[in-house]
């Protein structure tokens, strides 16, 4: 299965950005461990700080399943939400932190209703759990 992990704004700073919330492991290092744990899958990664680039990447439609962490776009990007609505493949939304324990504006996801499930608060392991959920 071809799995696209798509990360939104500021997630390129994983490993150095607010390590008390997001941990101290870079996405690049974590991806290597994911690829080793799931050799049966082709795991690709894309990150952008630009909303339109995220939409364009989703619309390339060259994957079998999508794991998306829209970052701050989670809370206000109806454009990404509409794009997700039109993808008929498995889609899992992942948040490293527990968005429900954070600021009030972070507790609402406009993108989640257009995904098959949401994992929030499991750190980077949320990506691993998302892949495991796709195997069922």
C-alpha positions as CSV (number, residue, x, y, z in Angstrom):
1,X,0.0,0.0,0.0
2,X,1.2,3.5,-0.9
3,X,0.7,5.7,2.2
4,X,1.2,9.5,2.0
5,X,2.0,11.2,5.3
6,X,1.2,14.9,4.7
7,X,2.2,17.5,7.3
8,X,1.1,21.1,7.5
9,X,2.6,24.3,8.7
10,X,5.6,24.4,11.1
11,X,5.8,20.6,11.3
12,X,9.1,20.9,9.4
13,X,10.4,22.1,12.8
14,X,9.7,18.8,14.6
15,X,12.6,18.0,16.9
16,X,13.2,21.6,17.7
17,X,9.8,23.3,17.9
18,X,8.4,23.3,21.4
19,X,9.8,20.0,22.4
20,X,7.7,19.9,25.5
21,X,4.7,19.6,23.2
22,X,6.0,18.0,20.1
23,X,9.0,16.0,21.3
24,X,12.7,16.2,20.2
25,X,12.7,13.7,17.3
26,X,12.7,15.1,13.7
27,X,10.2,13.8,11.2
28,X,13.0,12.6,9.0
29,X,14.3,10.4,11.8
30,X,10.9,9.2,12.8
31,X,10.1,8.4,9.1
32,X,13.0,6.0,9.0
33,X,11.7,4.1,12.0
34,X,8.2,3.9,10.4
35,X,9.6,2.6,7.2
36,X,11.5,-0.1,9.1
37,X,8.4,-1.1,11.1
38,X,6.2,-1.2,8.0
39,X,8.3,-2.5,5.2
40,X,5.2,-3.9,3.4
41,X,4.1,-0.3,2.8
42,X,5.6,2.4,0.6
43,X,5.5,5.4,3.0
44,X,6.0,8.8,1.4
45,X,6.1,12.2,3.2
46,X,5.3,15.7,2.2
47,X,5.3,18.8,4.3
48,X,4.3,22.4,3.4
49,X,3.6,25.6,5.1
50,X,1.4,26.7,2.2
51,X,-2.3,25.7,2.1
52,X,-2.5,25.6,-1.7
53,X,0.5,23.3,-1.9
54,X,-1.1,20.9,0.5
55,X,-4.3,20.8,-1.6
56,X,-2.3,20.3,-4.8
57,X,-0.4,17.4,-3.2
58,X,-3.6,15.7,-2.1
59,X,-5.0,16.1,-5.6
60,X,-2.1,14.4,-7.2
61,X,-3.9,11.2,-6.0
62,X,-0.9,8.9,-6.2
63,X,-1.4,7.1,-2.9
64,X,-3.7,4.4,-1.5
65,X,-4.2,6.0,1.9
66,X,-3.6,9.4,3.4
67,X,-2.4,10.3,6.9
68,X,-2.7,14.1,7.4
69,X,-1.6,16.4,10.1
70,X,-2.9,19.7,8.8
71,X,-1.2,21.7,11.7
72,X,-2.9,25.0,12.2
73,X,-4.9,24.6,9.0
74,X,-6.9,22.0,11.0
75,X,-8.9,24.8,12.7
76,X,-9.8,27.0,9.8
77,X,-9.0,25.6,6.3
78,X,-12.3,24.9,4.7
79,X,-10.3,24.6,1.4
80,X,-8.4,21.6,2.8
81,X,-11.6,20.2,4.3
82,X,-13.3,20.4,0.9
83,X,-10.4,18.7,-0.8
84,X,-10.4,15.8,1.8
85,X,-14.2,15.4,1.2
86,X,-13.5,14.6,-2.5
87,X,-10.8,11.9,-1.8
88,X,-12.5,8.5,-1.6
89,X,-9.5,6.7,-0.1
90,X,-8.8,6.0,3.6
91,X,-7.8,9.2,5.4
92,X,-6.7,9.5,9.0
93,X,-6.1,12.8,10.7
94,X,-3.2,12.8,13.2
95,X,-2.3,15.4,15.9
96,X,0.9,15.0,17.9
97,X,-0.5,16.9,20.9
98,X,-3.9,16.4,22.5
99,X,-5.7,19.2,20.8
100,X,-8.5,19.0,23.4
101,X,-6.1,19.9,26.2
102,X,-4.8,23.0,24.4
103,X,-6.2,26.5,23.6
104,X,-9.9,26.6,22.9
105,X,-9.3,27.5,19.2
106,X,-7.3,24.3,18.7
107,X,-10.1,22.1,20.0
108,X,-12.1,22.3,16.8
109,X,-11.1,20.6,13.6
110,X,-12.9,21.6,10.4
111,X,-11.0,18.9,8.5
112,X,-11.8,15.9,10.8
113,X,-15.4,15.4,9.5
114,X,-13.9,14.6,6.1
115,X,-11.6,11.9,7.4
116,X,-12.2,8.3,8.6
117,X,-10.7,8.8,12.0
118,X,-8.6,11.1,14.2
119,X,-5.7,10.3,16.5
120,X,-4.7,13.1,18.9
121,X,-2.3,13.2,21.8
122,X,-0.1,10.1,21.1
123,X,2.9,12.1,20.1
124,X,4.7,10.9,16.9
125,X,3.3,7.4,17.7
126,X,0.0,8.7,16.3
127,X,1.4,8.2,12.8
128,X,2.3,4.6,13.6
129,X,-1.2,4.0,15.0
130,X,-2.7,5.5,11.9
131,X,-0.7,3.0,9.7
132,X,-1.8,0.1,11.9
133,X,-5.4,1.2,11.6
134,X,-5.1,1.0,7.8
135,X,-4.1,-2.7,8.0
136,X,-7.5,-3.7,9.3
